[in-house]
Protein backbone atom coordinates (compact mmCIF):
# COMPACT_ATOMS: atom_id res chain seq x y z
CA UNK A 1 0.00 0.00 0.00
CA UNK A 2 2.76 2.44 0.94
CA UNK A 3 4.68 1.83 -2.33
CA UNK A 4 1.55 2.38 -4.44
CA UNK A 5 0.71 5.55 -2.52
CA UNK A 6 4.32 6.76 -2.91
CA UNK A 7 4.22 6.04 -6.66
CA UNK A 8 1.00 8.02 -7.10
CA UNK A 9 2.35 10.88 -5.00
CA UNK A 10 5.59 10.95 -7.02
CA UNK A 11 3.58 11.19 -10.25
CA UNK A 12 1.42 13.99 -8.84
CA UNK A 13 4.43 15.98 -7.58
CA UNK A 14 6.29 15.55 -10.89
CA UNK A 15 3.25 16.90 -12.73
CA UNK A 16 3.16 19.92 -10.39
CA UNK A 17 6.87 20.56 -10.97
CA UNK A 18 6.42 20.31 -14.76
CA UNK A 19 3.82 23.11 -14.63
CA UNK A 20 6.36 25.63 -13.30
CA UNK A 21 8.02 27.86 -15.90
CA UNK A 22 11.80 28.31 -16.00
CA UNK A 23 11.28 31.87 -14.74
CA UNK A 24 9.23 30.65 -11.76
CA UNK A 25 11.84 28.02 -10.93
CA UNK A 26 14.64 30.62 -11.06
CA UNK A 27 12.73 33.21 -9.03
CA UNK A 28 11.53 30.79 -6.33
CA UNK A 29 14.98 29.18 -6.14
CA UNK A 30 16.59 32.54 -5.38
CA UNK A 31 14.12 33.17 -2.55
CA UNK A 32 14.53 29.65 -1.09
CA UNK A 33 18.35 29.85 -1.24
CA UNK A 34 18.28 33.30 0.38
CA UNK A 35 16.13 31.97 3.24
CA UNK A 36 18.47 28.98 3.67
CA UNK A 37 21.56 31.20 3.81
CA UNK A 38 19.97 33.39 6.49
CA UNK A 39 19.37 30.48 8.91
CA UNK A 40 21.63 30.10 11.95
CA UNK A 41 22.17 26.46 10.96
CA UNK A 42 23.76 27.58 7.68
CA UNK A 43 25.72 30.39 9.34
CA UNK A 44 27.26 28.04 11.92
CA UNK A 45 28.06 25.20 9.50
CA UNK A 46 31.68 24.93 8.40
CA UNK A 47 31.10 21.95 6.07
CA UNK A 48 27.93 21.90 3.94
CA UNK A 49 26.80 19.22 1.50
CA UNK A 50 24.54 20.43 -1.33
CA UNK A 51 22.81 18.61 -4.15
CA UNK A 52 23.47 19.64 -7.76
CA UNK A 53 19.95 20.40 -8.95
CA UNK A 54 17.89 18.41 -11.41
CA UNK A 55 15.36 20.22 -13.61
CA UNK A 56 12.46 19.86 -11.12
CA UNK A 57 14.46 20.92 -8.04
CA UNK A 58 15.38 24.20 -6.38
CA UNK A 59 18.47 25.56 -8.13
CA UNK A 60 21.21 25.46 -5.47
CA UNK A 61 23.91 27.50 -7.26
CA UNK A 62 23.13 30.70 -5.35
CA UNK A 63 23.52 29.00 -1.96
CA UNK A 64 26.69 27.21 -3.12
CA UNK A 65 28.26 30.54 -4.12
CA UNK A 66 27.25 32.01 -0.75
CA UNK A 67 28.83 29.05 1.05
CA UNK A 68 32.11 29.51 -0.85
CA UNK A 69 32.01 33.27 -0.17
CA UNK A 70 31.59 32.51 3.55
CA UNK A 71 34.66 30.26 3.57
CA UNK A 72 32.75 27.01 4.02
CA UNK A 73 33.85 23.66 2.64
CA UNK A 74 31.30 22.63 -0.01
CA UNK A 75 30.51 18.98 -0.70
CA UNK A 76 28.23 17.32 -3.23
CA UNK A 77 27.06 13.71 -3.65
CA UNK A 78 28.79 11.17 -5.86
CA UNK A 79 26.94 7.93 -6.56
CA UNK A 80 28.64 4.55 -6.82
CA UNK A 81 26.10 2.83 -9.07
CA UNK A 82 27.51 -0.69 -8.69
CA UNK A 83 27.55 -0.54 -4.88
CA UNK A 84 24.23 1.43 -4.88
CA UNK A 85 25.60 3.94 -2.41
CA UNK A 86 26.44 7.59 -2.21
CA UNK A 87 29.48 9.42 -0.87
CA UNK A 88 30.27 13.07 -0.23
CA UNK A 89 32.99 14.61 -2.39
CA UNK A 90 34.56 18.05 -2.20
CA UNK A 91 33.57 20.70 -4.75
CA UNK A 92 36.74 22.67 -5.47
CA UNK A 93 34.96 25.87 -6.51
CA UNK A 94 32.07 27.33 -8.49
CA UNK A 95 34.06 26.64 -11.68
CA UNK A 96 34.77 22.97 -10.86
CA UNK A 97 34.44 20.69 -13.88
CA UNK A 98 31.32 18.53 -13.66
CA UNK A 99 30.57 15.33 -15.54
CA UNK A 100 27.24 13.69 -16.30
CA UNK A 101 26.53 10.48 -14.41
CA UNK A 102 25.59 7.42 -16.50
CA UNK A 103 22.02 7.41 -15.13
CA UNK A 104 19.51 10.26 -15.26
CA UNK A 105 20.51 13.93 -15.25
CA UNK A 106 22.86 13.69 -12.27
CA UNK A 107 26.17 15.58 -12.36
CA UNK A 108 29.21 15.23 -10.14
CA UNK A 109 32.74 16.66 -10.02
CA UNK A 110 35.27 15.17 -12.41
CA UNK A 111 37.92 15.28 -9.67
CA UNK A 112 36.90 12.91 -6.83
CA UNK A 113 37.95 14.02 -3.36
CA UNK A 114 35.88 11.97 -0.84
CA UNK A 115 35.06 13.45 2.57
CA UNK A 116 34.02 11.57 5.73
CA UNK A 117 30.34 11.87 6.68
CA UNK A 118 31.34 12.65 10.26
CA UNK A 119 32.76 16.05 9.19
CA UNK A 120 29.49 17.35 7.67
CA UNK A 121 27.66 19.98 9.72
CA UNK A 122 24.70 20.50 7.38
CA UNK A 123 23.39 18.47 4.45
CA UNK A 124 20.93 20.12 2.06
CA UNK A 125 18.63 17.34 0.89
CA UNK A 126 16.56 17.23 -2.30
CA UNK A 127 13.19 15.52 -2.60
CA UNK A 128 10.12 15.29 -4.76
CA UNK A 129 7.98 16.11 -1.76
CA UNK A 130 8.07 16.87 1.96
CA UNK A 131 5.35 16.91 4.60
CA UNK A 132 4.71 19.14 7.59
CA UNK A 133 6.14 16.56 10.00
CA UNK A 134 9.59 16.37 8.42
CA UNK A 135 9.10 13.32 6.20
CA UNK A 136 10.65 13.26 2.72
CA UNK A 137 9.71 11.58 -0.54
CA UNK A 138 12.76 11.01 -2.73
CA UNK A 139 13.07 9.70 -6.26
CA UNK A 140 12.93 6.11 -5.04
CA UNK A 141 16.59 5.03 -5.12
CA UNK A 142 17.10 5.27 -1.36
CA UNK A 143 20.58 6.82 -1.72
CA UNK A 144 19.99 9.69 0.71
CA UNK A 145 18.14 7.48 3.21
CA UNK A 146 21.07 5.05 3.30
CA UNK A 147 23.64 7.84 3.53
CA UNK A 148 21.85 9.82 6.26
CA UNK A 149 21.24 6.71 8.36
CA UNK A 150 24.96 5.87 8.42
CA UNK A 151 26.50 5.71 11.89
CA UNK A 152 29.09 8.39 11.02
CA UNK A 153 26.64 11.05 9.89
CA UNK A 154 25.72 13.45 12.71
CA UNK A 155 24.93 16.69 10.85
CA UNK A 156 21.69 18.61 10.41
CA UNK A 157 19.42 17.31 7.63
CA UNK A 158 17.78 20.21 5.80
CA UNK A 159 15.28 19.76 2.97
CA UNK A 160 15.26 22.43 0.26
CA UNK A 161 12.16 22.61 -1.93
CA UNK A 162 9.47 24.73 -3.52
CA UNK A 163 6.43 25.38 -1.34
CA UNK A 164 4.37 23.51 -3.97
CA UNK A 165 6.24 20.34 -2.97
CA UNK A 166 4.94 20.45 0.62
CA UNK A 167 2.02 18.09 1.23
CA UNK A 168 0.02 17.19 4.33
CA UNK A 169 1.37 13.68 4.71
CA UNK A 170 3.93 11.40 3.08
CA UNK A 171 3.72 7.64 3.63
CA UNK A 172 6.86 6.41 5.38
CA UNK A 173 8.69 3.12 5.73
CA UNK A 174 11.12 2.13 8.48
CA UNK A 175 14.20 3.03 6.41
CA UNK A 176 12.97 6.53 5.49
CA UNK A 177 15.00 9.30 7.13
CA UNK A 178 13.26 12.31 8.64
CA UNK A 179 14.73 15.77 8.10
CA UNK A 180 15.45 18.27 10.87
CA UNK A 181 14.35 21.34 8.95
CA UNK A 182 12.76 22.32 5.65
CA UNK A 183 13.41 25.52 3.71
CA UNK A 184 11.10 26.56 0.88
CA UNK A 185 10.54 29.81 -1.00
CA UNK A 186 7.85 30.61 1.62
CA UNK A 187 9.28 29.71 5.02
CA UNK A 188 11.69 27.78 7.23
CA UNK A 189 10.17 24.89 9.18
CA UNK A 190 11.98 23.07 11.98
CA UNK A 191 10.97 19.64 13.28
CA UNK A 192 11.46 18.24 16.75
CA UNK A 193 11.79 14.47 16.36
CA UNK A 194 11.87 12.60 19.65
N, C-alpha and C positions, 0 to 999 in steps of 0.2 A: 504493500500500500504506500509506504513512504517513498519508494523509488518511482512509482507511477506519479504520485503527487509532485515529487521533485522534477520529474521530466516535464510535466504540464506547466509547472511554475517557470522552469527554464525557458520553455517555448514562449510563454507569455512575456517574460522579462526581455527576451531577445527582440520580440516584436516591438515592445515599448522603446527599446534602445534604437531600433532601426528607424523609428519615426522622428528621431531628433536630427535636425540639420547639422551640418559641419559647424556653422556659426554658433548654434546653441551649445554644442559640445565644447567648443573653444571657450565661449563666454562662461559657461557653468563650471568648466574645469579651472579657469582662473580664480573664480570665487572660492571653490572648494579648496584649492591649493593654498590660497591666501589664509583661509580659516585654519587649515592644518598648521601652517607655519607660525601662526599666532598663538598656538596652544603651548602651555608650559611643558607638556610632554615632549614636544618637538624642540623647544628651546633648550631643555636640559639634556637631550640626547646627544651623545658624541658620535655614535655609530648608528646610522639609519639605513634600513634596507627598503628600497622602493621596488615597485614593479614597473617594467617598461610597457606602456599601455598598448592594448589592442584597440581596434576601431570602436568598440562599444563601451570602452572604459574611460574614466576621468584621465585626461592627459596630465601626466606627472612631471613633465619637463620643468615647469615653473618652480615646483617644490624642490626638484633636484638641484636646479641652479641656486636656489636660496640656501640649500644645505651646503653646497660647495662654498658659497660666499661666506657662510657662517663658520667655515673651517671644520665641518663635520666629515667623517669618513662615510662615503656613499657606497652601498652594496646593492646588487641586483641578483635575481635568481638565475641559476643555470641548471637546466634539467639534464639528468643522465637518463636517457630514454630506455636503455637496456636494463638498468637497475631500478627504473621507475621511481627515482627519487630526485630531490632537488637540493642544491647547495647554494650558499651565498658566496658571490664573488665580488671583488672590489671593482668599482667603476673608476677609471683613472682620471676622468674629467668629462666635461660636457661635450668634448670633441672625440671621445673614445670611439674607436672603430667597432661597429656592431655587425654581427652576422645573423642571417636568418636561420632559425632552427629547422630541422627537417620536417617537423610537424606543425601545422597551423601557421599563425602569423607571428609566433614568438621570436624575439630577438635577444641576443646576449652578447657580451663583449667578446671580441676575437681573442684578446689576451686573457687567460684564465688565472686569476689570483684568488684561490679559495680562502675564506675567512671562517673561523670557528663561530658556531651559533651562540656560544656563551658570551661573546663580545658585543652582541647586538643589543642596543638599548631600546630601539623602536623599530617595528616592522610595519610597513604600510601595505595592507593586504587588499588585493582586488577581489571582486565577487560579482556574480550576476545579480544577486539580491542580498539584502540584509533585513532582519526584522528588529522590532523595537525592544527586544530582549538581549540583543547581542549575538544572535545566531546568523550564520553566513551560508549562502548557497553559492558554491563555486561552479566551475565548468564540468565537474564530474570526475576529474582525474585523481583527486585526493592528494595532490602534491603538497599543497599548503598545510592540509590537516596533518599529514605525516611529519612534515618539517616542524610545525609549531608544537607538536606533541612530543618532540624529542627531549630527552632528559637534560640536554645541555642548554636548550633555549629558555631564557628567563626574562626576555624583554617584554615590552608593552606591545600588544597586538591591536593595530588601528586599521579599521576598514576605511576605505576612501571610495566614495560613490556619488552618483547623482541622487537627488532626493526622490526621483521617480523610481529608483531601485529599492526603496524602503517599503516593505510590506508588513502587514500585521503579524503574520506568523510564518515561519519557515519550518518544515518538518525536519527533525534532526535524528541522526543515528548516533550510536555510542562513540564512534570515532571522530565525529564532527567537532571541530574546535571553536569555542566561543571567542569573540573578540572583546577587548577591554573598552574600546571606544570606537565611535563611528563618526567620521567627518563627511558631510555632504555640502552642496552649495547652499544649503539653508541653515544648517546648525551643526553643533558638536554635541554628540550624545556620549555619556559615559555609563558603563554598566558595572554593577557591583555583584560579581558572581561569588557566591559562598560555597 
